[in-house]
Every structure is written in C-alpha cells, then in structure tokens.
C-alpha cells in the first residue's frame, strides 16, 4: 500500500473537520504535558540569540479546529516563557502546516487570518505492510497470528526510523519535537493494539459484504490497515537505537474512549477504504457500522 491518503476534506457531514472530536480529546489530555515539557526544556535564550523568528511545524496537520488549537497552545507557552525571561518583545512566529499533498489545504487556509503568509508541504512517511498471504480474512493485526503483528512491528520500526532521521535534519538547534502516538501498555502482546476494537466493526462489515458478493474476499485478503500501536518501551528502544533524538520525556496517558462513531471512522479512513474497495461501497460500509455498533 504505497499511496497515502489524507482525512476527508471539506466541511460536510462526513468531513474530518466535523468528526475529529476523539483526536481533540487526546490532544487536550496531553496539553499539560506539552506545556510543561516546553517550559522546562526549551532553551529560549539560545533560540532568541540565534534568530528573531520562532518556527513551528505541524506534521500531519489535517484540517479542522484541532489544527489551530495545537499550534496556539505552543505559541502561548513559548510567549509566556519569553516574558518570564524578561524579553521586551516576542519573536515572530512562523507556522508550517504540513500534510499529504492532497490534504484539504484550501479549507485550512480559508479559516486562517488572510493578512499573514502560510506554508505547506507534502509528506511521505514510508512504505506500508503489503502482504496477501499472512492475514487472510482480516484487515488489521489485532487477534491475528503473531507473525502478522511482527510484520507490522518491523514495518513500523522502518517507518519511524525514516521519520526521525528526516525530522532531525529539519529541527533547529535547541528545538523540541512532540509526538502523540496511540499505543499499548508495556508487557502486552502485539495483538493487543489499543486501536483494534475500533476496527473490528469495519472488518466485520467488509466480511458481510463479501458474503453478499458486493466485494470479493480477495480484496479483503489484500488489504491491511497501515496503523500500528507500539508499547512505550518499544518506542523508547526505537528512538534510542535511531540516535537522532534524545528523549526528554516519554509518558503514557491511559485513556478509555467510546468506540469511534461511524462518521468519525469515515472522516479519518474513507480515503484509504474507498481506494481499495470502491467509492460506490462506502455508504453501505459505514452504514453497516452504525447497525453493528
């Protein structure tokens, strides 16, 4: 699965902009961690000596209110730290919104103040699992044979390594990078993905559609959702082995959210499902989730 797919654009009923509350809640839950880490570790004196510009890059910005909230949180805490150090003036903030080239940047720009200048760039984050032999009848690695989870883990290690190397080249000296990642508890097996329960309804609906002859079983067998949930210890090891970054803080935020609604699933995943199973089948697929859930 070599292509990448953005969230559903626009501001309609099934758009990500109107169906991204779970992601917003997750960002809210780690706001204190983000603010505290910046306040404790950002070398504002060094940065202000080097430049009058403070740059922020949101990698995977998508669209909708969460995009602006995350950036505003960073600007606020940096401004507070500047003021606490006695700086008479604040740096100029440059924000780079970065996502797949087909992300709905038109909607993003339409909701930003028109008198400012904005930048966006496409992002490719590596290959994805693409095996037709080891995960038949499933679209994900939860409740799958161990070798499927190992394949996902190996691909994730490759992708996160490429991601970290690329970000290391971009990050300014003294800068910080925050990553919010859905994960699983240390000591759990690979198949116990935190995201697994959210995808079981989709898998069940696709299998029902195959039984009815709407889609072929082969299409399901050749599809694997490119989403992986590492444990904290696994992530720590990968970052340390990569060597590009020093871990300032690595915390888990255990949360139990309700199963994603059909529209929340559709807003985030319709692009990838539509490409593989056909846009003409999307209404039926996501309506089936409503009936099953």
C-alpha positions, -999 to +999 in steps of 0.1 A: +000+000+000+024+027-013-001+056-016-010+079+012-045+092+019-055+124+038-085+128+061-118+135+044-118+172+034-144+199+032-168+208+059-197+185+051-214+158+071-186+132+068-157+156+069-128+153+093-132+189+103-166+180+118-158+145+130-124+147+149-136+151+185-117+119+197-084+134+183-092+167+200-098+150+233-065+132+230-047+165+224-064+181+254-053+152+276-016+158+268-018+196+268-004+199+303+025+175+294+033+195+262+032+229+280+053+216+309+079+200+287+083+232+266+085+253+298+111+231+314+133+222+284+131+248+257+163+269+257+146+302+248+178+323+255+198+303+229+169+305+203+164+342+208+201+349+204+202+329+171+171+343+154+141+367+159+119+340+143+105+310+161+093+283+137+067+257+144+059+227+121+027+207+124+035+175+107+002+158+097-019+189+104-050+177+085-079+202+087-104+214+113-103+230+147-076+207+162-051+221+138-053+256+152-057+246+188-024+226+189-004+254+174-020+281+196-010+260+227+026+260+216+026+297+208+011+306+241+036+287+262+066+300+242+053+335+246+049+330+284+085+317+287+098+347+267+080+370+291+092+352+322+128+356+310+123+394+307+122+397+269+107+430+259+094+417+226+083+383+213+098+365+184+079+364+151+061+330+149+062+311+116+039+281+115+044+254+088+013+233+082+025+200+066+005+170+054-001+149+023-002+169-009-040+160-014-049+173+021-076+200+020-053+230+024-079+252+007-102+247+037-073+251+061-062+284+045-098+297+043-100+296+081-067+314+088-063+352+090-058+364+054-031+391+062-005+365+070+018+342+050+014+304+052+035+274+041+025+238+034+045+208+021+036+172+012+048+144+035+055+108+027+062+086+058+074+053+043+061+021+029+033+001+045+026-035+052+015-052+019+011-089+023-016-110+008-006-143+024-004-139+062-035-120+073-064-135+053-098-126+064-085-096+085-078-060+078-056-054+109-032-073+132-053-074+164-064-110+170-042-121+141-013-147+142+018-134+158+038-132+126+013-106+114+020-084+144+057-090+139+054-078+103+036-047+114+062-041+141+091-045+116+075-021+092+068+004+119+105+003+130+115+011+094+090+039+091+096+056+124+134+054+118+129+072+084+106+097+101+131+105+129+160+109+105+141+133+083+129+154+113+164+156+128+176+173+096+148+199+099+148+206+136+167+238+147+194+235+174+178+236+208+144+228+193+119+202+206+096+177+189+064+164+204+047+132+190+013+120+201+010+083+193-018+058+201+000+029+218-004-001+240+006-009+276+041-023+282+040-061+287+011-067+264+014-088+233+014-072+198-021-083+190-035-062+219-035-030+199-053-001+215-069+007+181-080-029+174-116-026+189-122+004+167-116-015+135-134-048+144-168-034+131-152-023+098-137-058+094-170-075+102-189-053+078-164-060+050-167-097+056-205-094+054-203-075+022-180-103+008-205-129+018-232-110-001-210-107-032-207-069-030-169-071-028-145-100-033-129-119-005-096-114-023-099-076-018-101-081+019-072-105+020-050-080+001-058-051+025-040-042+057-047-010+076-014+008+079-018+017+116+004+004+144+003+009+182+038+005+198+043-001+235+062+027+254+092+005+259+092-004+222+091+032+212+118+041+236+141+015+222+134+026+186+142+062+194+174+053+212+186+029+185+179+056+159+202+080+178+189+112+162+170+125+192+174+125+230+142+116+249+133+145+273+101+129+284+081+098+275+048+094+293+017+072+288-017+087+291-041+057+297-075+066+283-106+046+276-127+062+249-160+050+235-158+032+202-155+056+173-187+065+156-193+056+120-188+093+109-155+096+129-142+064+112-154+076+078-138+111+083-104+095+090-103+064+069-127+068+039-098+077+016-079+045+020-110+023+021-125+040-009-094+035-030-092-003-022-129-012-020-145+014-043-162+047-035-196+032-045-194+009-015-186+035+012-222+044+022-230+007+027-198+000+046-202+028+071-240+024+074-233-012+084-211+000+112-240+020+126-261-011+126-235-033+142-224-008+168 
